Amino acid sequence: MSVLRIALAQVDLVVGDLDGNCAMVRDRVRQAAAAGAQLVVFPEMTLTGYPPEDLVLRRSFRRASCAALTALATDLAAAGHGGLGVVVGYLDTDGGPRNAAAFLQDGQVVARYFKHHLPNYGVFDEDRYFKAGDQLTVVRFGDLDIGLTICEDVWQDGGPFAAAAVAEVGLLVNINGSPYERNKDDVRLTLLQRRAVEARSAVVYVNQCGGQDELVFDGDSFVVDADGTLLARAPQFTEGLYLVELDLPVSTGNTATRAGELAVARYRAPLPPVPVTGPLAEPLGIAERVPDEAEVWGALVTGTRDYAVKNGFSSVVLGMSGGIDSAVVAAIAADAIGGENVYGVALPSDYSSEHSLSDAVQLAANLGAPLQTVPIAPMVSAFVESLKLTGLAEENVQARVRGTTLMALSNQHGHLVLATGNKSELSVGYSTIYGDAVGGFAPIKDVPKTLVWQLARWRNAEAVRRGEQPPIPENSISKPPSAELRPGQLDTDSLPDYELLDRILALYVDSDAGFDDLLAAGFDEELVTRVARMTDAAEWKRRQYPPGPKISLKAFGKDRRLPITNRWREHGPAAD
């Protein structure tokens, strides 16, 4: 057996920022060297950021990635870190665009691996961009054989993990850009444990951490032994350099050049691992799992923070209505960028209740957020009287005046406008296009209404646990939800009870259930018909809604792609 000290670099990447990402790698390698690491592992497509999407189609971008890789190897050696083995992800051009991993040492690109399994489902379109690899790369590092794999290689049967068993590698490295969704962390671990047993090898799994448009990456990097035992696990949504020491089997001298469907390409690192001096000061343990609400909240905060910061915003603005949705969005934003950078706007109309304003005032005070009050009645009257509007048109003008006001304040002060709609409302079209649907980002776009309430209660309880002021006014949680666009209006005037609605939508939207499936689940035929028709008819609205962090199995956007012009409707036996 041979001891190897490995640094897992769970880092936040920026798509397209090759210089910034390379600078981050140099900094983390410096830290790893100071901690006595011998091997440093970074996530999938470290240099380019992930996913780069159609940037991959640009020859200039592909060339820049390859040039950055060569320069990085040289820079690491020049900085005195040439003895460390460093695994990074990047975009290669050999035989076509490749989602690739490289092993760097001594100023050289020692070995390259091209991702074998390319995901083409959900949010992934890798068949559109990349050519699949057809070999397992094995690097002899001192007396150890290390195999390189990338993300999806773990999720599919066969391929590199099966080949690794034939090649008798002592360690498999799996670098990842694996997006968060609820409960995925448990699935990952079980899967990696199975793959480790299949490969008869320990596995180091390193995932990125941070937000990229609609995707959130939760980190959750870990190490499992060859028998599937969990040895170490990093916390979710937390950047860091995490160190482990592994006792690994030395090379058997296996020289197999083929393992099933894959060739085996073998390389030798020019230098042995740097000597380990002294015990590992702070080895990575097994991070405690957090409750579901804490995990979701972490994803929403991370996605909101990174979308704002990476796009150059230092502040946000949103309408504070006193309702539950705007309160939760404001609290997420405050946790993401600080309450002092969350600019609330109360926009009362003739139909706004007294508690709407008082709840907004309390929310702003709890968060330390600036609050501005802009009565909209005069602006609404100008539209209504000029255009002779009545009924629904008059109601929607109120929402559109509010949206115009928020966008004007954004233009004036440089704030990012946050939309406050939830997944339930977005599903059935219960929003006003160009009104409450305006914004640059929508933090709870993928959060069902019932989960919004659940998150609010959890966040307040968490504040109490920490000895802090609960951020969300209790009245915002307990009062019946209302758009307040007409006297006495409640959401239940137009929608089913949210508990019932969300159960239907979980099947119809997230699981693509048909009419018969919903009836078999025990839902009323008339209600199913109504919800399905509202959902189908709102596709055009959803296409124009701002992006927001994905937390579910199927989020609106890249995950769910239905035509707008579409005459298919789900219906029951009576319609037949």
Order of alpha helices (4+ residues) and beta strands (2+ residues): beta-alpha-beta-alpha-beta-beta-beta-alpha-beta-beta-alpha-beta-alpha-beta-beta-beta-beta-beta-beta-beta-beta-alpha-beta-alpha-beta-alpha-beta-alpha-alpha-beta-alpha-alpha-alpha-alpha-alpha-alpha-alpha
